[in-house]
Each structure stands twice: as C-alpha cells, then as structure tokens.
Amino acid sequence: MKIESISVDVIRYESKLARDSAGHAHAGKPSEAQIAMLSITAEDGTKGYAFAPKELIRPYIVENYFKKAAIGKPVHARELIWQDLWLRQRGSGAQLTDRAMAVLDQALWDLAGRQLNVPVYQLLGGARNKVKAYASTMCGDETQGGLSTPEEYARFAEDLVARGYQGIKLHTWMPPVSFAPSVEMDIRACEAVREAVGPNVALMLDGYHWYNRMDALKIGRALSRLDFAWFEEPMPEDSMESYRWLTQQVDVPVIGPETIGGKHQSRASWVQHNACDILRAGVANGGGITPCIKAAHLAEAFGMDCEIHGNGAPNLAVVGAITNCQWYERGLLHPHMDYDEAPAYLNVIVDEMDAQGFVHLPDRPGLGESINFEYIQNNTSESY
C-alpha cells in the first residue's frame, strides 16, 4: 500500500501565549493564532497527522519536498522517505529545515499507528507506559506575580511540587528583559527554588545561551553546590569545545546539545568528544522521530542517558519507547497559564499528569492525539 496524497489545513484558534521581540514565549492575553495540520493519506483512506507552525510547512515545502519524497512510496517506508528527504535537504538552500523534516516524519509515524491501531510508542519499542514529568518553566519576565524575581520562582516551585511534580527545570531571564543576562540573578533564583522545595526535588537549569565560559563556570559551580540534576545550554552550542571544557570544570552534569543541527550525527560527535554528560535530542529540532530514536540508542550504546527535549505527542512517544531517559519535559509553565487546558483543535491534551507526577502514555492509536476534527473543519482559514 502506498501514500496517495499530502495536504495542509491552517487552523484558527485562541491562544494565551505572547512572544517577546526575541521570540520567547510568555503568558499573555487571549488572541487569535494559527497552526497548521499536515495530513498524509494512504490508498486505503487511512490518514496520519502532525501539527506545526504554518511557516515550517508552507506550500513551497510541501510541493517541492514532502510530496516528491513521499507520494507513491510504501506507507511504512519511513526510513526510505526520511533518507530521501535528507538528501533533498542538501540542495534546498536552507529552505528545508530539520524542523520541517520532523513534521513529515511525525505524520508518517502517526499514519502507521492509526493504520495498525497501535500507539506509536509501542511501534518504537514500548519500553514503559508512564514516565516522571518535570515542570519546565517559561523564561523569566518582568510581570508582577509572574516570574520576575527569585522569590516568585520559589513560590511557583512550591505550587508545582504541590501539584505532584518530582522535578522542575528553570528557564531564567533573557533579553529583552532589562537586566538580562545576569549570572547573579540566575544563581539567586536557583538558590531560592532549592530552599523552597528542599533536597528531594530534582532541579535543572536551562541557562541563557550567550554566556561565556567564565559566566557558565560560575553558574555551574553554584549548581553543583545546590545539587542540580543538570545544566543546559549556558553557552552557544556552535562551540562544542566550550562544552567539553565545561564538563571538566563542574560537578553538575552538563546536558546537550539542545538546539544545534546535524541530527543524530552531530550528537555522536558530542558523545565522542565528551562534550556532555547527558545527551540531549528532540523530535522537532532533530529532524523527526526517526533520527531522535537513533540518537537515544546511540547514547544507550555509550551507557548514557538521552533526555528528550520538549513536550508534545511525538516527544512523549519517544520517551515511552526508550529506557535511558529519566524524564518527560512538561511545559512551558507559568503562574498565569493553565497548561492542562487543551487548545481548541484538540479534545484533551496528550500528556495529562497524575497526582504523583507521572504522565501516562496514551493508548490511542498513532501519536495519541485526540483531534477535534469538527472544530478544524469549521475554523480552517486556508488549505493546500
């Protein structure tokens, strides 16, 4: 059976997220937003779906890359299609990004699961059916009652622990916040949160990624003293040697790389050169589920954990399929946001958490998203 067609619907919905001038997400007032849904249809009529920002899968990308790589190929030939798309990426002039590749790959996995009536995490290996979640905060702001001071981070951390979270990751202040970046404020926030939650809650820091080596060293030594579980992206990841240096200087585990391209190949280099203590990979910025699983198994071969970057159904499926990952990243969270409120195009969120802080893998087929197709039909602004 072969892939028959690929299409995109652009959906209007209400969002409470706001973006600052640097693109960081913050809690905001309700406003109209858009999201695109990629649909892949097999010859038997079965469909697979993936959601993404519209700009990632604009018509040019769908027509010139997705359709050429996938239409007419066997439905379950995900590796063949991914490799074809990867070769096409080389000549795309940066038009075809890793994040765009990931959308097609997600939809192919969703199609396979829906056609076979099996959750994707089971197709990938089915290592477990629940996982600990850590609360991943939004980056700091200057909003009173938000995340504007170390004390507000501490109060929010106490609330998160009361909800059941066994771990919390701080994203601290970044420009355009007036005082950012600030080594001193980052350390104060980490100290305040550790004091608030006590010694038994795992804490992580995702640092401001333009710090230099000496700034990262100062923060890393403070995190070692505070018994943090890991230190993430304090410096530009283009310099792997800076991370290799940092791992040798601090006791807190260094995790990475978070955002660099290169998919599983670049992560192999980080492992080989001891640039991280914990490997980092994600579906969206790593080219899809297919290369993310490769990165996780690469880490396993070296006796390393591979923590999966980001939330959402595709990342949750990978976490459910592997054993060398301790956490699921749930967020981004903020005192003024209700993470558990599903967007209008979904009936429920995919990563509901129980009172003990565990997210249970969905038993719905495919990626496990409960899609509100009636809403989508009534709120589609554009199709191609």
C-alpha positions in Angstrom: 0.0 0.0 0.0 1.3 3.4 -1.0 1.0 7.1 0.1 -1.7 8.7 -2.0 -1.7 12.4 -1.0 -0.4 15.1 1.3 -2.3 18.2 2.3 -2.2 21.1 4.9 -5.0 22.9 6.7 -4.3 26.1 8.5 -6.5 26.4 11.6 -7.6 29.5 13.6 -7.7 29.2 17.4 -7.4 31.2 20.5 -4.0 31.3 22.2 -2.9 32.8 25.5 0.8 32.8 24.5 2.6 36.0 23.7 6.1 36.3 22.1 8.6 39.0 23.0 10.9 40.6 20.5 13.4 37.7 20.8 10.6 35.1 20.2 10.4 33.8 23.8 7.0 32.6 25.0 5.3 34.4 27.9 1.8 34.3 29.4 -0.4 36.8 27.5 -3.9 37.9 26.8 -6.1 35.7 24.6 -5.6 36.4 20.9 -6.2 34.7 17.6 -3.4 32.4 16.5 -2.9 29.9 13.7 -1.5 26.4 13.5 -1.1 24.1 10.5 -2.1 20.4 10.4 -0.3 18.2 7.9 -2.3 15.2 6.7 -0.9 12.2 4.9 -3.5 9.8 3.2 -2.8 6.2 2.3 -4.5 4.4 -0.6 -6.9 2.7 1.9 -8.1 6.2 3.1 -6.2 6.0 6.4 -4.7 9.3 7.5 -1.8 10.4 9.6 -1.5 13.9 11.1 1.1 16.3 12.5 0.7 19.9 13.9 3.3 22.6 13.2 3.7 26.4 12.8 2.5 27.4 9.4 5.8 28.8 8.3 7.5 25.5 8.6 5.3 23.7 6.1 4.4 26.4 3.7 3.2 25.4 0.2 6.6 25.5 -1.4 8.0 23.0 1.1 5.0 20.7 0.8 5.0 20.7 -3.0 8.8 20.6 -3.7 10.0 18.4 -0.9 7.3 16.5 1.0 5.3 15.3 -2.0 8.3 14.4 -4.0 9.8 12.4 -1.2 6.7 10.6 0.0 3.9 10.3 -2.6 3.9 6.9 -4.2 6.2 5.4 -1.6 5.1 2.4 0.6 3.1 3.6 3.6 5.5 2.1 6.1 8.8 3.1 4.3 9.6 5.8 6.9 13.4 5.3 6.8 13.4 5.4 3.0 11.3 8.6 2.9 13.4 10.2 5.6 16.7 9.4 3.8 15.2 10.7 0.6 14.1 14.0 2.3 17.6 14.3 3.9 19.3 14.1 0.5 16.9 16.7 -0.8 17.7 18.9 2.1 21.3 19.3 1.0 20.3 21.2 -2.1 17.4 23.2 -0.5 19.4 26.3 0.3 18.2 26.2 3.9 14.6 26.1 2.7 14.0 22.6 4.1 14.8 22.8 7.8 15.2 20.0 10.3 12.0 21.2 12.0 10.2 20.9 8.7 11.5 17.4 8.1 10.3 16.5 11.6 6.7 17.3 10.7 6.5 14.9 7.7 8.2 12.2 9.8 5.7 12.7 12.7 2.8 12.4 10.3 4.2 9.2 8.8 4.6 7.6 12.2 1.0 8.7 13.1 -0.2 7.2 9.9 1.4 3.9 10.7 0.0 3.7 14.2 -3.5 4.7 13.1 -3.4 2.1 10.3 -2.3 -0.7 12.6 -4.4 0.6 15.5 -1.3 0.7 17.8 0.2 3.6 19.7 3.4 4.9 18.2 5.4 4.4 21.4 4.7 0.7 21.1 5.8 0.6 17.5 9.0 2.2 18.6 9.7 -0.3 21.3 7.1 0.2 24.1 9.6 0.3 27.0 7.1 1.7 29.5 3.6 3.1 29.9 4.3 6.0 32.3 7.2 8.4 33.0 8.0 11.1 35.5 7.4 14.6 34.4 9.4 17.6 35.3 7.8 21.1 35.2 9.6 23.3 32.7 9.0 26.9 33.3 8.7 29.7 30.9 11.7 32.1 30.8 11.7 34.9 33.3 9.7 38.1 32.8 9.1 41.5 34.4 5.4 40.9 35.3 4.4 41.2 38.9 3.1 37.9 40.1 4.8 36.1 37.2 8.4 35.0 37.1 10.1 38.4 37.7 12.1 37.7 40.9 13.8 34.8 42.6 11.1 34.8 45.2 8.4 34.4 42.5 10.3 31.4 41.1 10.4 29.9 44.6 6.6 30.4 45.2 5.8 28.9 41.8 8.1 26.0 42.5 6.3 25.3 45.8 3.0 25.2 43.8 4.4 22.9 41.2 5.6 20.4 43.9 2.1 20.6 45.5 0.7 19.5 42.1 2.9 16.4 42.1 5.9 17.3 40.1 9.1 15.5 41.2 11.4 17.7 39.2 11.5 21.4 38.0 13.5 23.0 35.3 14.1 26.7 35.4 14.4 28.9 32.3 15.7 32.1 33.7 15.8 35.7 32.3 16.7 36.5 28.8 16.7 39.8 26.7 14.6 41.8 26.2 14.2 41.6 30.0 16.0 44.8 31.1 18.6 43.2 33.5 19.3 40.0 31.5 21.5 38.2 31.2 22.5 38.2 34.8 24.7 35.5 36.4 23.8 36.8 39.9 20.0 36.7 39.3 20.2 33.2 37.8 22.1 31.9 40.8 19.7 33.7 43.2 16.7 32.1 41.5 18.3 28.6 41.7 19.1 29.2 45.4 15.6 30.4 46.2 13.9 27.4 44.4 16.2 24.9 46.1 15.4 26.4 49.5 11.7 26.4 48.8 11.4 22.7 47.6 14.0 21.1 49.7 16.6 18.5 48.8 14.4 15.7 47.4 13.0 17.5 44.3 15.2 17.3 41.2 16.1 20.7 39.8 17.6 21.6 36.4 18.6 24.9 34.8 18.4 25.9 31.2 20.8 28.8 31.2 20.9 31.8 28.9 22.7 30.5 25.9 25.0 33.5 25.2 27.0 33.3 28.4 30.8 33.0 28.1 32.9 30.3 29.7 33.6 32.2 32.9 30.0 33.0 33.4 29.0 29.4 32.7 31.6 28.2 35.1 30.4 30.5 37.9 26.8 29.3 37.5 27.9 25.7 37.1 29.8 25.7 40.4 26.7 27.2 42.1 24.5 24.4 40.6 27.0 21.8 41.8 26.7 23.2 45.3 22.9 23.2 45.1 22.8 19.6 43.8 21.1 20.3 40.5 20.4 17.4 38.2 21.8 19.1 35.1 23.0 22.3 33.5 21.6 23.0 30.0 22.8 25.3 27.2 24.5 28.1 29.0 26.8 28.9 26.0 26.4 28.8 22.2 26.4 25.2 21.1 28.4 26.0 18.0 31.4 25.7 20.2 31.5 22.1 21.2 34.9 22.6 22.7 33.4 25.1 25.2 31.1 22.4 26.5 33.9 19.8 26.6 35.8 22.3 28.8 32.8 22.9 31.0 32.2 19.2 31.7 35.7 19.0 33.0 35.3 22.0 35.4 32.0 21.4 37.2 30.4 18.5 39.1 26.8 19.2 37.9 26.0 17.1 34.9 26.1 19.0 31.6 23.4 18.1 29.1 23.5 18.8 25.4 23.3 19.6 22.6 19.8 21.2 22.7 19.4 23.2 19.5 22.2 22.6 17.0 21.5 21.0 13.7 23.1 17.8 12.4 20.5 15.4 13.8 22.0 12.2 15.3 25.3 12.8 13.6 26.2 15.9 15.5 25.2 14.3 18.7 27.5 11.4 18.0 30.3 14.0 17.9 29.3 15.4 21.3 29.4 11.9 22.8 32.7 11.0 21.2 34.4 14.2 22.4 32.9 14.1 25.9 31.1 17.4 25.5 28.2 16.4 27.6 27.4 14.1 30.5 23.8 13.5 29.3 22.9 13.6 25.7 20.0 15.9 24.5 17.8 15.1 21.5 14.3 16.1 20.4 11.9 15.4 17.7 11.2 18.9 16.5 14.7 20.3 16.2 16.4 17.0 15.4 14.7 16.1 12.2 11.9 13.9 13.4 11.1 10.8 15.4 13.3 8.6 13.2 16.6 10.4 14.0 15.6 11.1 17.6 15.4 7.4 18.3 18.8 6.9 16.6 20.3 9.5 19.0 18.7 7.8 22.0 20.1 4.4 21.0 23.5 5.9 20.3 23.6 7.3 23.9 22.5 3.9 25.2 25.4 2.2 23.5 27.8 4.5 25.5 25.9 4.0 28.8 24.5 7.5 28.7 21.0 8.9 29.3 19.4 10.8 26.5 16.8 13.3 27.8 14.3 14.3 25.2 13.9 18.0 24.6 10.4 19.4 24.6 6.8 18.4 25.2 4.1 17.1 22.9 2.9 13.8 21.4 6.0 13.0 19.3 8.5 13.6 22.1 6.3 11.6 24.5 6.2 8.7 22.1 10.0 8.6 22.0 10.2 8.8 25.8 7.8 5.8 26.1 9.9 3.8 23.7 13.3 4.0 25.4 14.8 3.2 28.8 17.7 5.6 29.0 15.6 8.7 29.7 14.5 9.6 33.2 12.0 12.4 32.5 9.4 13.9 30.2 9.5 17.7 29.8 6.1 19.1 30.6 5.7 22.8 29.8 6.2 25.6 29.3 4.6 26.6 32.6 3.8 29.9 34.2 1.8 31.1 37.2 -0.7 32.9 34.8 -1.2 29.9 32.4 -3.2 26.7 32.6 -1.2 24.1 30.8 -3.9 21.5 31.2 -6.4 23.5 29.1 -6.4 21.9 25.7 -6.2 24.1 22.6 -9.5 24.2 20.7 -8.2 21.8 17.9 -7.7 19.0 20.4 -10.3 17.4 22.7 -7.8 16.8 25.5 -4.1 17.3 26.0 -1.9 14.3 25.2 0.2 14.5 28.4 -2.2 14.5 31.3 -0.3 14.1 34.6 -1.5 12.2 37.7 -1.1 13.4 41.3 2.2 11.6 41.8 3.8 13.4 38.9 3.6 10.7 36.2 2.5 11.2 32.6 0.8 8.0 31.3 1.4 7.2 27.6 -1.8 7.5 25.7 -3.4 4.2 24.4 -5.0 5.9 21.4 -3.6 4.7 18.1 -0.9 6.7 16.3 0.7 9.6 18.3 -2.2 9.5 20.7 -3.6 13.0 20.0 -7.4 13.3 20.3 -8.1 15.7 17.4 -11.2 17.8 17.3 -11.9 17.4 13.6 -15.3 19.2 13.8 -13.6 22.3 15.2 -10.9 22.1 12.5 -13.5 21.9 9.7 -15.2 25.0 11.0 -12.1 27.0 11.6 -9.8 26.3 8.7 -8.6 29.6 7.1 -6.5 28.1 4.3 -5.8 24.7 2.7 -3.2 23.5 0.2 
